[in-house]
Amino acid sequence: MTMPESGAKPPTSADVARVAGVSRSTVSYVLNSPPGARVSAETRERVLKAVRELGYAPSAPARSLRSGSSDIVLFPLPLQPMGQLLEQFVDEFTEALRRQDLNLLIHGDRYARGVDAARTWAALRPLAVLAESNRLTDGGVEVLRRAGVRAIFAWGREEHPGVPTAIFDNRDSGALAIRHLIGRGHRRMACLVPAGPLAGLANERWEGAKSAAEEAGCFLERVDVGYVREDVLAVVRGWQRQTEPPTAVFAGNDDFALMIISALRECGWSVPDDMAVVGADDLPFCDLVWPRLTSVAMHTRTMGSGAADMVTALMTGRPYKHRDHMVVHPRVVVRESG
C-alpha cells in the first residue's frame, strides 16, 4: 500500500485520478454516486483501489460545498458531563442515523451559545444540528438557517419556541421515583444528591423528588454525599442512630444505588426489608446485581430514533412545524430492591 510519509501533503483526488488512470470528474462520480451508477465496474474498482492504496479521504466540508449537501448531523456536547445515560442516547442516535446513511459529528465545545456557537457549527457545513435549547438563541437559529442547515433541533427540559424540541426533564425522574415509593407505602424517605461532575443533574432530580413528597405530605430528607465509599457508609450509620430512620431511599442514579446497597449490607441492614432502594438511568447492571435494582428509565432508544426521524423527515420534504415536539417520559422499571 502506498501511504503518504509523515509530514507530507495528504493525497488529493488528482492523485487518485493519476493512479487510477481516469479523470478527476470520474473519481468524483465514483465516490459520490451509489453502486450501479453509470460507470463500469472495472473503472469503479480501479478508482476504489487507488483510494485504498493512497489512503485518500475526501474532505467532508469541501464535498458539501461542491454538492450543496452534507451527511453530517452535528451534536455539540452539553455542559453536563457525559454520563452513561447520555452515552446511551448518543449510541442510539448514531445507529439510527447510520441506517439513513448519515454521520454523527460530536462537537467538543460545551460552553459556546447563541450566534457565536452557531457560526462555529455552521462552518462545519452540517445537514442538521441537535443542541441544548438554552444554547440556541433566535439569532443563532437564523445564522444556521442562512448557512443552509436544513434541520435544527433543540433538546432540554423546556421547549424552544422556534425549533422542534425533544423535551425531557430530569425533575420528572425524581418525582416518579418518589411517587413509586409512596405507592409502596413509604412515608419517610431520603434522596441522595451526589456531588461532583453530575451535581447539576442530581439537583434537578432532587427538585422533582421534593415536589412529589410535598404534594403527598410525606417526609423526604435531602442527603448530600460525595462519590466515595466512606461518605455513603457515614450516611447509613447516621440513619441507624435515628429513632425513625427513612424506610426508603432514592439514590439519584444507579451508581449511588449500588453504593448505598453495599453500605446497608455492611451495616447489617437488608434491602428491601430494612430499606428500599431506587436508582435512576436503568443501566445494564441493574439486572446483574442482587437484589436486582429498581430504577427510573429514560427511553434513550425512543429519543435517539425520534431525533433521527426528524432529520429524515426534513430530508424527504416533510418539514416539522415549530409546534412539533417530542416529550420523553420516564418510567419505573420495578425489580426486587424497592
C-alpha positions in Angstrom: 0.0 0.0 0.0 1.3 3.5 -0.9 0.9 5.8 2.0 2.0 9.4 2.4 5.1 9.9 4.6 4.7 11.6 7.9 4.5 15.4 7.3 3.8 15.0 3.6 0.7 16.6 2.0 -2.3 14.3 2.1 -3.3 12.7 -1.2 -5.8 14.5 -3.3 -8.5 13.5 -5.9 -5.9 14.4 -8.6 -3.5 11.8 -7.1 -6.3 9.2 -7.2 -7.1 10.1 -10.8 -3.5 9.8 -11.8 -3.0 6.3 -10.1 -6.3 5.0 -11.5 -5.8 6.4 -15.0 -9.0 8.4 -15.1 -10.2 12.0 -14.9 -10.9 13.8 -11.6 -14.5 14.1 -12.6 -14.6 10.3 -12.9 -13.1 10.0 -9.4 -15.7 12.4 -8.0 -18.5 10.5 -9.8 -17.4 7.1 -8.4 -17.0 8.4 -4.8 -20.3 10.4 -4.7 -22.6 8.1 -6.6 -24.2 4.8 -5.4 -23.1 1.4 -6.7 -24.8 0.7 -10.1 -24.5 4.3 -11.3 -23.4 4.9 -14.9 -19.7 3.9 -14.6 -18.3 0.5 -15.4 -17.5 -1.9 -12.6 -13.9 -2.1 -13.8 -13.4 1.7 -13.7 -15.1 1.9 -10.3 -12.8 -0.8 -8.9 -9.7 1.0 -10.3 -10.7 4.2 -8.5 -11.5 2.5 -5.3 -8.2 0.5 -5.4 -6.3 3.8 -5.8 -8.2 5.3 -2.9 -7.2 2.4 -0.7 -3.6 2.4 -1.9 -3.2 6.2 -1.3 -5.2 6.4 1.9 -7.3 9.1 0.3 -10.1 10.6 2.5 -12.3 13.3 0.8 -12.9 16.5 2.7 -16.4 16.5 4.0 -16.7 20.3 4.1 -15.3 20.6 0.6 -17.7 17.9 -0.6 -20.6 19.7 1.0 -19.6 23.0 -0.8 -19.4 21.2 -4.1 -22.6 19.2 -3.9 -24.7 21.6 -1.8 -25.5 18.8 0.6 -24.0 17.0 3.6 -24.3 13.8 5.6 -23.2 15.4 8.9 -25.5 15.7 11.9 -23.8 17.9 14.5 -24.2 17.3 18.2 -22.5 19.8 20.4 -21.6 18.3 23.8 -23.8 19.5 26.6 -22.4 21.4 29.7 -23.3 18.3 31.8 -20.5 15.7 31.5 -21.2 12.5 29.5 -22.8 10.1 31.9 -23.9 6.7 30.9 -27.5 7.9 30.1 -26.2 10.4 27.6 -23.7 7.9 26.2 -26.6 5.5 25.5 -28.5 8.3 23.7 -25.5 9.1 21.5 -25.1 5.4 20.7 -28.8 5.0 19.7 -28.8 8.3 17.8 -25.6 7.3 15.9 -27.1 3.9 15.0 -30.4 5.4 13.9 -28.6 7.9 11.7 -26.3 5.3 10.2 -29.4 3.5 8.9 -30.2 6.7 7.0 -26.6 6.9 5.7 -25.9 9.9 7.9 -23.0 10.5 10.3 -23.0 12.0 13.7 -20.3 14.5 14.5 -19.7 15.4 18.1 -18.5 19.0 18.8 -16.4 19.4 21.9 -17.2 23.0 22.9 -19.6 22.7 25.9 -19.9 26.4 26.6 -20.5 28.4 23.4 -24.0 29.6 22.8 -26.0 31.9 20.6 -24.7 33.5 17.5 -21.0 32.7 18.3 -21.8 29.0 18.7 -23.9 28.9 15.6 -21.2 30.4 13.4 -18.7 27.8 14.7 -21.2 25.0 14.0 -22.2 26.3 10.6 -18.5 26.4 9.5 -18.6 22.6 9.6 -21.4 22.5 7.0 -23.8 20.1 8.8 -27.0 18.9 7.4 -28.6 19.2 10.8 -27.8 20.4 14.3 -29.1 19.0 17.6 -28.2 21.2 20.5 -29.4 22.1 24.0 -32.3 24.5 23.9 -30.6 27.1 26.2 -27.7 27.4 23.7 -30.0 28.1 20.7 -30.9 31.8 20.6 -33.1 33.2 17.9 -30.1 34.9 16.4 -28.2 31.6 16.4 -31.0 29.8 14.7 -31.1 32.4 12.0 -27.3 32.0 11.4 -27.7 28.3 11.0 -30.6 28.6 8.6 -28.8 31.2 6.4 -25.8 28.8 6.3 -28.0 26.1 4.8 -28.5 23.9 7.8 -31.7 22.0 6.9 -32.7 20.7 10.3 -32.3 22.4 13.6 -33.4 20.6 16.8 -33.3 21.5 20.4 -33.3 19.3 23.5 -33.8 20.0 27.2 -36.3 20.5 30.0 -38.2 23.3 28.2 -39.4 23.6 24.6 -37.7 26.0 22.3 -40.2 28.4 20.7 -38.6 28.4 17.3 -37.5 24.8 16.5 -38.7 21.3 17.2 -37.6 20.2 20.7 -37.0 16.8 22.4 -38.3 17.6 25.9 -37.1 15.6 28.8 -37.0 16.9 32.3 -34.7 15.3 35.0 -37.2 16.5 37.6 -39.6 14.0 36.3 -37.3 11.2 37.1 -37.0 12.3 40.8 -40.7 12.8 41.1 -41.5 9.4 39.6 -39.1 7.6 41.9 -40.7 9.2 45.0 -44.3 8.5 43.8 -43.3 4.9 43.2 -42.0 4.6 46.8 -45.1 6.3 48.2 -47.2 3.8 46.3 -45.3 1.1 48.0 -46.4 2.5 51.4 -43.3 4.5 52.3 -43.8 7.8 54.1 -40.3 8.6 55.5 -37.8 8.7 52.7 -34.4 10.0 51.8 -32.9 11.3 48.5 -29.2 11.2 47.8 -27.8 14.2 46.0 -24.4 13.2 44.7 -21.7 15.8 44.4 -19.1 16.0 41.6 -19.5 16.4 37.9 -23.1 15.3 37.8 -24.2 17.6 40.6 -26.4 19.6 38.3 -28.3 16.5 37.2 -28.6 15.4 40.8 -30.1 18.7 41.9 -32.7 18.6 39.1 -33.8 15.1 40.3 -33.9 16.3 43.9 -36.2 19.2 42.9 -38.6 16.7 41.3 -38.4 14.3 44.3 -39.0 17.1 46.8 -42.0 18.4 44.9 -43.6 14.9 44.8 -43.0 14.3 48.5 -44.5 17.7 49.4 -47.5 17.1 47.2 -48.2 13.8 49.1 -47.5 15.2 52.5 -44.5 12.8 53.1 -41.1 13.4 54.7 -38.1 13.5 52.4 -34.6 14.0 53.7 -32.0 15.6 51.4 -28.7 13.8 51.7 -25.7 15.5 50.0 -23.0 12.9 49.5 -19.6 12.5 47.9 -18.6 9.8 45.4 -16.6 7.9 48.0 -17.5 4.7 50.0 -16.8 6.4 53.4 -19.3 9.1 52.7 -22.0 6.6 51.9 -21.2 4.5 54.9 -21.4 7.5 57.2 -24.9 8.3 55.8 -26.1 4.8 56.7 -24.6 4.8 60.1 -26.3 8.1 60.8 -29.6 6.6 59.9 -29.0 3.7 62.2 -28.7 6.2 65.1 -32.1 7.8 64.3 -35.2 6.7 66.2 -37.2 7.0 63.0 -34.9 6.5 60.1 -36.2 6.6 56.5 -37.6 3.3 55.1 -36.7 4.0 51.5 -34.1 6.0 49.6 -34.0 7.4 46.1 -30.3 7.2 45.3 -30.2 9.8 42.5 -28.6 7.4 40.0 -27.8 3.7 39.6 -24.1 4.0 40.7 -25.1 5.5 44.0 -27.8 3.0 44.4 -25.2 0.2 44.3 -23.0 2.1 46.8 -25.9 2.6 49.2 -26.9 -1.1 48.9 -23.4 -2.1 49.7 -23.2 0.2 52.7 -26.6 -1.0 54.0 -25.4 -4.6 53.9 -22.1 -3.7 55.6 -24.1 -2.1 58.4 -26.3 -5.1 58.8 -29.5 -3.9 57.1 -31.2 -5.8 54.3 -32.7 -4.5 51.0 -35.6 -4.0 50.7 -36.8 -5.3 54.1 -35.0 -2.7 56.2 -34.7 -0.1 53.4 -36.0 0.0 49.8 -33.6 1.5 47.2 -34.5 3.0 43.8 -31.9 4.2 41.3 -32.2 6.1 38.0 -31.0 5.6 34.4 -31.7 1.8 34.4 -28.1 0.9 33.4 -27.4 -2.7 32.3 -26.0 -3.8 35.7 -29.4 -3.3 37.3 -30.3 -6.8 36.2 -27.0 -8.3 37.2 -26.9 -7.4 41.0 -28.9 -8.8 43.9 -31.4 -7.7 44.8 -31.9 -6.5 41.3 -32.2 -2.7 41.2 -35.4 -0.9 40.7 -34.6 2.1 38.5 -36.2 5.0 36.7 -35.5 4.6 33.0 -35.4 7.3 30.3 -36.2 5.9 26.8 -32.9 6.6 25.1 -33.8 4.4 22.2 -37.0 6.5 21.7 -35.0 9.7 22.0 -32.3 8.6 19.5 -34.6 7.2 16.9 -37.0 10.1 17.3 -34.3 12.6 16.7 -33.1 10.7 13.7 -36.6 10.5 12.3 -36.9 14.3 12.5 -33.7 14.6 10.4 -35.0 12.1 7.9 -38.4 13.9 7.6 -36.8 17.2 6.6 -34.5 15.4 4.1 -37.6 13.9 2.4 -39.5 17.1 2.2 -41.7 16.5 5.3 -40.8 19.6 7.4 -41.5 19.5 11.1 -43.6 22.5 12.2 -42.4 24.6 15.2 -45.1 23.2 17.4 -44.0 19.6 16.8 -42.2 18.4 19.9 -41.2 15.1 21.3 -41.8 14.6 25.0 -39.8 11.8 26.6 -41.5 10.4 29.7 -39.5 8.3 32.2 -40.9 5.0 33.6 -40.1 2.9 36.7 -38.6 -0.5 36.0 -39.6 -2.4 39.1 -37.3 -5.1 40.4 -36.6 -6.5 43.9 -34.8 -3.6 45.5 -37.8 -1.4 46.1 
